[in-house]
Amino acid sequence: MIRNLFERIRFWLIKLPTGSLFYVNGQLLHKKSGAHQSYYMTLPITIENINTSGSVDVSFETVGMYIARQGELITNPTSYYHAYGSETGVTLKYGAGTIHTIIFGAAANNAIVTISDSTTAATPILWYYEATGALSVPVSIDMGGLPFSDGLRLTIANSASCTIVYE
């Protein structure tokens, strides 16, 4: 019943980094602009009423809101292979995504592998590994779809070989 209601009304809320667009039956009814409208990963639905000329506070209430997502939930993952050696920092992806798997081919004693949610720095750290001995047998680590929002960056100190599968 609810699905039929949404199909008839065709209400869409489109959240962009610079604003939100409200459509009903394919017609734009309202725009909310300003920075960081979809700044957080959870993309909460928020409503604000800025009343600059009135002297009485006005509230804006709703029974429910809906965000329609288009596209597949899981896309085609891609991978990055780093041959044995060090890496001062390489950006694997810009923007949000998830990490599926890390596969180590080898790692030197005291190798340090850092994966961060950034495009320019090693922080904030998503995953950190420091080898306490040389690793010579391949090891696969399931990251379970670990989310990141700003980007995906790999840094390796003291030599390691790995493949990272992400989307």
N, C-alpha and C positions, 0 to 999 in steps of 0.2 A: 504494500500500500504506500509506504513512504517513497519507494523507488518510483512508483507511478506519479506521485506528487511532484518529485523533482524533475521527472521527464516532462510533465506538463508545464511547470513553472520555468524550468531551464534557468535557474539562478546560478551564477558563477561568480566566485570571488577569485581574482587573480592577484597574487602577491608578487611584487617585484622589489628589488633592492631600493628603488626610488619611489615606490608608491603602491597603492592597491586600486584595482578597478572592479567595480560592481556592475555586473550585467544581469538583466532579467529579460528572458525571451529574445536574446541576441541584441539587446539595445543597452548601450552604456548609460547607467543612471547616475553614477557617482564616482568621483575620483578622490583619492586621498594621497597627497604627495608629501614628500619629505624624506630625509635620509633614514636608513636602517629600518624600513618597513618589514623586511624579512631578514633581519640581521642574525637571528638565532636559528639553530638547526631545527628546533621544534616547530617553527613557523606558526606561532599562536595567532588566533584570530583576535584582533583587538579593535575596539571602536572608541573613537574620541569625539567629543563635541567641544570645539573651541569657540566660545561665545565672547567676542571682543567688545561688542557694543551694548549688550544687555546687562542689567543690574541684578537679574535673578538667575540662579543656577538652573540649568536645564539638564535632565538626564535622558539618556538614550538607551532603551532596553529592547532586548530581543528574546524570543523564545528559544531560538536555535540558529546556528550558522553552519555553513557547509563549505568545505574546500574541495573542489573537484580536481583530481589528479589524472592527467592524461599520460599515456605511455605505459610501458611494461614496468613492473615492479623491480625486476632484475634484468639488467641489460647485459650485453656481451662483455665479460671481463677482459681486461688486457693485462699484459705482464711486462716486467722490466727485469733484464738479466744484468747483473753486475759481475764481471769477471774478477778473478782473484786480485786483490789489491786494496788500496785505500781510496776513499772518496771524501773530498772536503765538503761536498753537499751538491746533490742533484735534485731538481724538482721533477717529480714524476707526473704530477697532475695539479692543475689549477682548479680551485673550487671544491665543492663537496663530493663525497664518494664513500666507498667502503673498501676495507682490506680483507681479502678472502684467505690468502695463504702466503706464508714465507717458507721458502725451501733453501736450506743451506747446503752448498756443495762442499765447502771447506771453510775453516776459520783458523787463524793463527792463535797461539797462546796470547791471552790478553787482548784479543780483538774486541772492539766496541762497535756495535751496530745500533744506530739511533734512527727511529722513524718518527717524524714529527708532523703536526698539523699546521704546516706553514709553507710558504713558498720562498722564504729568504733566510730562515734561522732554524736552529736545532730545537727550539722551544715553541709552543708547548709540546712536550714529549708524549707520543702515543704508545710507543713500545721501545724498550731499551734492553740490549743484551750485551753482557760482558763475558767473554769466554774465559773459563778458569783453567783451560787446557786446550791443546790443539784439537780441532775437530776435523776428522778426515773421512767420516762416513756421512752421506747425505741424510739430512733431517728435515722433515716437513712439519710445520707448525700451522694448525688451523686457527685463524684469527676470528672466525665466526662472524664475519661481516662487520668488523670494528669500524665505526663511522669516523669520518673527519669532515671538517667544514670549510676551512680556508684553502687547503691544498695538501699535497703529500710530498714530503721531502725525505731523502735518504742520506745519511752520513755514516761513513765507515772509517774507523781508525785502526791501525795495526793489521790490516789485511784480512779480508774475508771474501767469499764468493756466495752470492745468493740470487734467488729469483723471487720477485714480489708480484703476486697476482692481486689485482685491484680493479675497481670500476668507479 
